[in-house]
Amino acid sequence: MKEKETREKQNGITLIALVVTIVVLLILAGTSIAMLAGDSGIITNSKEAKTKNAHAEVYEGLQIEVQNYMVEKEAIGLNEHLMEYLQRKGFVNDDYTVNIYNLLGKTIAYGNGTGTKDVYKLEESDKLSKVASIENVKLSSERITEEYILVYYDKKENMEEIGYITSISDSTTEIDWEAAKENAKKHPSQSPENGDIGIGTDGNSVNLDLWRYRKILMFDGTVKGFALNEVSGCSASPGYDNSNIVEGKIQGKVPQYIKVDGEDEWYEVINMSSTFLNCEDLVIAPEIPSTVTSMTSTFNGCVSLTTAPTIPMLVDDLRMCFCECYCLTGELIINSSDCIYYYDCLQNASTNPDANLVLKGTCPKLREIYETRSEDSNITLEE
């Protein structure tokens, strides 16, 4: 009898121990699951860390490009807004979504969607500040701020703000050329004998004593525009003397509009053929007027030229434009919409061992222009 009671007690203890063990295991399992998958779990924290790292990588990539934009704006007078720059470079699409591969040179776990699902996007900020008006077409002291908010839309279209993308520059807005012409006066340094008036690319008066210029006439005698050169026989001679180069730059700006003394009509500067021909002391090229169409031999023989200008949209003739520019380096941006003539444009350009030129822009003939380089040139093409 006692042996039977003892066996029953042992069986009871074993059952209780089993139940307790199961309960403990269930508690431990619940705790482990919570640690792994809960709101503060390892898996959740790991996912959040991965997301934050991706956000930081995209944000820092954009910040670097903003700095590059501001450097270009200061160095070569880049005439475009931040968003235009980012879109031209391919970092931001037309719908303001960020092109991750173009920006970072690789794909990441996020930002590979479309529309508003799994995309990074730049939204206009309420803090966007733009200069709304101009006075006497002078804005050199105005500070222009462009600001956007980098946001991320997840796969459920939930939006998360990441940070501000901001550029601040001492730049100008688009010039009101009619106001510039109405307010224009002869440059104070211009000789009393020269009553002609010139307006530069910044909207301010230009000392025309420094320039040689002539009217271009149509067959019927009407004026087509002005050329910044002189005709000598069958060729054009320079419109600007090397002796007027100061510290590697021209004095003032290039004329964009000219009005002859005693006349009422303003005419565009459309021809810059040979304007700086053999200006051996020119190091930094000036801004080219947006009205110019011909740039044949404009910088031909500028052997010290290191910084090229941006070629405007209307230019259709670049024959021998940068021929013999041995030291040309940095970027040459050609935005000509229909460049017809480009023979020997880059002949012997960037052949100096220290030169390293990148050819880029929106010109559809960019590759053909690139092919005019010499075999020993240090020029690369960015399409």
C-alpha positions as CSV (number, residue, x, y, z in Angstrom):
1,M,0.0,0.0,0.0
2,K,2.8,2.4,1.0
3,E,4.6,1.6,-2.2
4,K,1.5,2.4,-4.3
5,E,1.1,5.8,-2.6
6,T,4.7,6.6,-3.1
7,R,4.4,5.8,-6.8
8,E,1.3,8.0,-7.2
9,K,3.1,11.0,-5.4
10,Q,6.1,10.6,-7.8
11,N,3.8,10.7,-10.8
12,G,2.0,13.8,-9.5
13,I,5.3,15.6,-9.0
14,T,6.4,14.6,-12.5
15,L,3.2,16.1,-14.0
16,I,3.5,19.3,-12.1
17,A,7.2,19.7,-13.1
18,L,6.2,19.1,-16.7
19,V,3.4,21.8,-16.6
20,V,5.8,24.3,-14.9
21,T,8.5,23.5,-17.6
22,I,6.0,24.2,-20.4
23,V,4.8,27.4,-18.8
24,V,8.4,28.6,-18.4
25,L,9.2,27.7,-22.0
26,L,6.2,29.6,-23.2
27,I,7.2,32.6,-21.2
28,L,10.8,32.4,-22.6
29,A,9.5,31.9,-26.1
30,G,7.2,35.0,-25.8
31,T,10.1,37.0,-24.5
32,S,12.3,35.9,-27.3
33,I,9.7,36.7,-29.9
34,A,9.2,40.2,-28.4
35,M,12.9,40.8,-28.4
36,L,13.2,39.8,-32.0
37,A,10.0,41.2,-33.6
38,G,8.5,43.6,-31.1
39,D,8.5,47.4,-31.5
40,S,11.9,47.6,-29.9
41,G,13.0,44.2,-31.1
42,I,16.3,43.2,-32.7
43,I,14.7,42.7,-36.2
44,T,12.7,46.0,-36.0
45,N,15.8,47.9,-34.8
46,S,17.9,46.4,-37.5
47,K,15.3,47.4,-40.1
48,E,15.1,50.9,-38.8
49,A,18.9,51.2,-38.7
50,K,19.1,50.0,-42.3
51,T,16.4,52.6,-43.3
52,K,18.2,55.4,-41.5
53,N,21.5,54.5,-43.2
54,A,19.8,54.6,-46.6
55,H,18.2,58.0,-45.8
56,A,21.6,59.4,-44.7
57,E,23.4,58.1,-47.8
58,V,20.9,59.7,-50.1
59,Y,20.8,63.0,-48.1
60,E,24.6,63.2,-48.0
61,G,24.8,62.4,-51.7
62,L,22.5,65.3,-52.5
63,Q,24.4,67.7,-50.2
64,I,27.6,66.9,-52.1
65,E,26.0,67.8,-55.4
66,V,24.6,71.0,-53.9
67,Q,28.2,71.9,-53.0
68,N,29.4,71.0,-56.6
69,Y,26.6,73.2,-58.0
70,M,27.6,76.2,-55.9
71,V,31.3,75.8,-56.9
72,E,30.4,75.7,-60.6
73,K,28.1,78.7,-60.1
74,E,30.9,80.7,-58.6
75,A,33.7,79.4,-60.9
76,I,32.1,79.6,-64.3
77,G,29.0,81.7,-63.7
78,L,26.6,78.8,-64.1
79,N,23.3,80.3,-65.2
80,E,20.7,77.8,-63.9
81,H,18.8,77.1,-60.7
82,L,19.7,74.2,-58.3
83,M,16.8,72.0,-59.5
84,E,17.7,72.6,-63.2
85,Y,21.3,71.6,-62.3
86,L,20.3,68.4,-60.5
87,Q,17.9,67.4,-63.3
88,R,20.5,68.1,-66.0
89,K,23.0,65.9,-64.2
90,G,20.4,63.2,-64.0
91,F,20.3,63.1,-60.2
92,V,16.7,64.2,-60.1
93,N,13.9,63.1,-62.5
94,D,11.3,65.4,-64.1
95,D,8.8,64.5,-61.3
96,Y,11.4,65.5,-58.7
97,T,12.1,61.9,-57.6
98,V,15.7,61.1,-56.9
99,N,17.5,58.8,-59.3
100,I,19.4,56.7,-56.8
101,Y,21.7,55.0,-59.2
102,N,22.8,58.2,-60.9
103,L,23.3,59.9,-57.6
104,L,25.2,57.2,-55.7
105,G,26.6,55.1,-58.6
106,K,24.8,52.0,-57.1
107,T,21.4,50.8,-56.1
108,I,20.3,50.5,-52.4
109,A,17.5,48.8,-50.6
110,Y,15.2,51.8,-50.8
111,G,14.2,54.3,-53.4
112,N,13.7,52.0,-56.3
113,G,10.0,52.5,-56.8
114,T,7.9,54.9,-58.9
115,G,5.2,57.5,-58.3
116,T,4.8,57.8,-54.5
117,K,5.8,54.3,-53.6
118,D,9.3,53.5,-52.4
119,V,10.8,56.8,-53.7
120,Y,12.9,59.6,-52.5
121,K,11.6,63.0,-53.6
122,L,12.4,66.7,-53.3
123,E,9.4,68.7,-52.3
124,E,9.4,72.5,-52.5
125,S,9.8,74.0,-49.1
126,D,7.6,76.9,-47.8
127,K,10.9,78.5,-46.9
128,L,11.8,78.8,-50.6
129,S,13.0,82.4,-51.1
130,K,13.3,84.0,-54.5
131,V,14.0,87.6,-55.5
132,A,10.7,88.8,-56.9
133,S,11.8,92.2,-58.4
134,I,14.8,94.0,-59.7
135,E,16.0,97.6,-59.5
136,N,18.2,99.1,-62.2
137,V,18.9,95.4,-63.2
138,K,21.5,95.2,-60.4
139,L,21.3,92.2,-58.1
140,S,24.9,91.4,-57.3
141,S,24.3,91.9,-53.6
142,E,21.1,89.9,-53.3
143,R,21.3,86.5,-51.7
144,I,19.0,83.9,-53.4
145,T,18.0,80.9,-51.4
146,E,16.6,77.7,-53.0
147,E,15.3,75.2,-50.5
148,Y,13.7,71.8,-50.9
149,I,12.7,69.0,-48.4
150,L,14.0,65.5,-49.1
151,V,11.2,63.1,-48.3
152,Y,10.8,59.3,-48.5
153,Y,7.6,57.6,-49.5
154,D,7.5,54.0,-48.4
155,K,5.7,51.1,-50.2
156,K,2.5,52.1,-48.4
157,E,2.9,55.7,-49.5
158,N,3.6,56.9,-46.0
159,M,5.8,60.0,-46.1
160,E,8.9,60.7,-43.9
161,E,10.8,64.0,-44.0
162,I,14.5,63.5,-44.0
163,G,16.1,66.9,-44.2
164,Y,16.4,70.2,-46.1
165,I,18.4,70.6,-49.3
166,T,19.5,74.3,-49.6
167,S,21.6,76.4,-51.8
168,I,22.5,80.1,-51.1
169,S,24.2,82.2,-53.7
170,D,25.0,85.8,-54.5
171,S,23.5,85.4,-57.9
172,T,21.2,87.3,-60.2
173,T,17.7,86.5,-61.4
174,E,16.7,86.7,-65.0
175,I,17.5,90.2,-66.3
176,D,14.7,92.4,-67.5
177,W,16.4,93.5,-70.7
178,E,13.7,96.1,-71.6
179,A,14.3,97.8,-68.3
180,A,18.1,97.5,-68.9
181,K,17.8,99.2,-72.3
182,E,15.6,101.9,-70.9
183,N,17.9,102.7,-68.0
184,A,21.2,102.2,-69.9
185,K,23.8,105.0,-70.0
186,K,27.3,105.2,-71.5
187,H,29.9,103.6,-69.3
188,P,31.6,106.3,-67.1
189,S,35.1,105.2,-68.2
190,Q,34.2,105.5,-71.9
191,S,35.8,108.3,-73.9
192,P,33.8,111.5,-74.7
193,E,34.2,110.9,-78.4
194,N,32.5,107.5,-78.2
195,G,28.7,108.0,-77.6
196,D,27.7,104.4,-78.3
197,I,26.2,102.4,-75.4
198,G,26.7,98.8,-74.7
199,I,24.9,96.5,-72.2
200,G,26.8,93.5,-70.8
201,T,25.7,90.0,-69.9
202,D,24.9,91.2,-66.4
203,G,22.6,94.0,-67.6
204,N,25.0,96.8,-66.8
205,S,26.9,99.2,-69.1
206,V,30.1,98.1,-70.8
207,N,33.1,100.3,-71.7
208,L,32.9,100.0,-75.5
209,D,36.4,101.6,-75.9
210,L,37.7,98.1,-75.0
211,W,36.0,96.5,-77.9
212,R,36.0,96.4,-81.7
213,Y,32.5,95.9,-83.1
214,R,30.7,96.3,-86.3
215,K,27.2,96.0,-87.7
216,I,26.2,92.9,-89.7
217,L,24.1,93.9,-92.6
218,M,21.5,91.8,-94.6
219,F,21.4,91.9,-98.4
220,D,18.7,94.6,-98.3
221,G,20.8,96.8,-96.0
222,T,18.9,96.1,-92.8
223,V,21.0,95.5,-89.6
224,K,21.0,91.9,-88.5
225,G,23.1,92.5,-85.3
226,F,26.6,93.2,-84.1
227,A,29.8,91.3,-84.4
228,L,32.6,91.7,-81.8
229,N,35.5,91.7,-84.4
230,E,36.8,93.6,-87.4
231,V,37.0,92.4,-90.9
232,S,40.4,92.2,-92.4
233,G,40.4,91.0,-96.0
234,C,38.5,87.8,-96.0
235,S,38.9,87.0,-92.3
236,A,38.0,88.5,-89.0
237,S,40.4,90.1,-86.6
238,P,40.1,90.1,-82.8
239,G,37.4,92.2,-81.1
240,Y,39.3,92.4,-77.8
241,D,43.1,93.1,-77.3
242,N,45.3,90.9,-75.2
243,S,46.7,94.1,-73.7
244,N,43.4,94.7,-72.0
245,I,43.5,91.3,-70.1
246,V,43.9,92.0,-66.4
247,E,44.8,89.1,-64.1
248,G,43.7,86.5,-66.6
249,K,40.3,88.1,-67.2
250,I,38.6,90.6,-69.5
251,Q,37.6,94.0,-68.0
252,G,33.9,94.0,-67.3
253,K,31.5,91.8,-69.2
254,V,30.9,91.0,-72.9
255,P,28.4,93.3,-74.6
256,Q,25.1,91.6,-75.3
257,Y,23.3,94.7,-76.8
258,I,24.7,97.8,-78.5
259,K,23.1,101.1,-79.5
260,V,25.0,103.4,-81.8
261,D,25.1,107.1,-80.8
262,G,22.3,109.0,-82.5
263,E,20.2,105.9,-83.2
264,D,17.2,104.6,-81.3
265,E,17.5,100.9,-82.1
266,W,19.3,98.4,-79.9
267,Y,20.9,95.4,-81.7
268,E,21.9,92.0,-80.4
269,V,25.5,90.9,-80.4
270,I,25.3,87.7,-82.6
271,N,28.8,87.1,-83.8
272,M,31.9,86.5,-81.7
273,S,34.1,85.0,-84.4
274,S,37.8,85.6,-83.5
275,T,36.8,87.9,-80.7
276,F,39.6,86.6,-78.4
277,L,41.9,85.3,-81.1
278,N,45.4,84.9,-79.7
279,C,44.6,86.5,-76.4
280,E,47.6,84.7,-74.8
281,D,47.0,86.1,-71.3
282,L,43.3,85.1,-71.1
283,V,43.0,82.4,-68.4
284,I,39.3,82.5,-67.5
285,A,36.7,82.9,-70.3
286,P,33.9,85.4,-69.8
287,E,30.2,84.6,-70.0
288,I,29.0,84.4,-73.6
289,P,25.9,86.4,-74.4
290,S,22.8,84.2,-75.0
291,T,22.2,86.1,-78.3
292,V,25.4,84.8,-79.9
293,T,25.1,82.4,-82.9
294,S,28.7,82.3,-84.3
295,M,31.8,81.4,-82.3
296,T,34.3,80.6,-85.1
297,S,37.8,80.8,-83.6
298,T,36.5,82.8,-80.6
299,F,39.3,81.4,-78.3
300,N,41.6,80.2,-81.0
301,G,45.2,80.6,-79.8
302,C,44.3,81.4,-76.2
303,V,47.2,79.2,-75.0
304,S,46.8,80.1,-71.3
305,L,43.0,79.6,-71.2
306,T,42.1,77.1,-68.4
307,T,38.4,77.8,-67.7
308,A,35.9,77.5,-70.6
309,P,32.5,79.3,-70.8
310,T,29.2,77.6,-71.2
311,I,28.2,77.6,-74.8
312,P,24.6,79.0,-75.1
313,M,21.7,77.5,-76.9
314,L,21.7,79.6,-80.1
315,V,25.3,79.0,-81.1
316,D,25.4,77.0,-84.4
317,D,29.1,77.6,-85.4
318,L,32.0,76.4,-83.3
319,R,34.7,75.9,-85.9
320,M,38.1,76.1,-84.4
321,C,36.6,77.7,-81.3
322,F,39.0,76.2,-78.8
323,C,41.9,75.4,-81.2
324,E,45.3,75.6,-79.6
325,C,43.8,76.0,-76.1
326,Y,46.5,73.7,-74.6
327,C,45.6,74.3,-70.9
328,L,41.9,74.0,-71.0
329,T,40.7,72.0,-68.0
330,G,37.6,71.5,-65.8
331,E,34.3,71.3,-67.8
332,L,33.3,72.5,-71.2
333,I,29.5,72.7,-71.3
334,I,27.9,73.0,-74.8
335,N,24.2,73.6,-74.7
336,S,23.8,74.5,-78.4
337,S,20.5,73.2,-79.7
338,D,21.6,72.9,-83.3
339,C,25.4,73.2,-83.9
340,I,25.9,72.9,-87.6
341,Y,29.6,73.7,-87.9
342,Y,32.2,72.4,-85.6
343,Y,35.3,71.6,-87.7
344,D,38.5,71.4,-85.6
345,C,36.6,72.8,-82.6
346,L,38.9,71.0,-80.1
347,Q,42.0,70.7,-82.3
348,N,45.1,70.6,-79.9
349,A,42.9,71.6,-77.0
350,S,43.8,70.3,-73.5
351,T,47.1,68.7,-74.6
352,N,49.0,70.1,-71.7
353,P,49.9,67.2,-69.3
354,D,48.1,69.0,-66.4
355,A,45.0,69.6,-68.5
356,N,41.9,67.4,-67.9
357,L,38.8,68.5,-69.7
358,V,35.3,67.0,-69.5
359,L,33.0,67.7,-72.4
360,K,29.3,67.8,-71.5
361,G,26.0,69.5,-72.2
362,T,22.7,69.2,-74.0
363,C,24.0,69.7,-77.5
364,P,22.9,66.8,-79.8
365,K,26.2,67.0,-81.7
366,L,28.3,66.6,-78.5
367,R,30.0,63.3,-79.7
368,E,30.8,64.8,-83.1
369,I,32.4,67.8,-81.4
370,Y,34.3,65.4,-79.1
371,E,35.7,63.6,-82.2
372,T,37.5,66.9,-83.3
373,R,40.0,66.5,-80.4
374,S,43.6,65.6,-81.0
375,E,45.0,62.1,-80.3
376,D,47.1,63.4,-77.4
377,S,44.4,65.6,-75.8
378,N,43.2,64.9,-72.3
379,I,39.5,65.2,-73.0
380,T,36.7,62.9,-71.9
381,L,33.1,62.9,-73.0
382,E,30.2,62.8,-70.5
383,E,26.9,62.0,-72.3
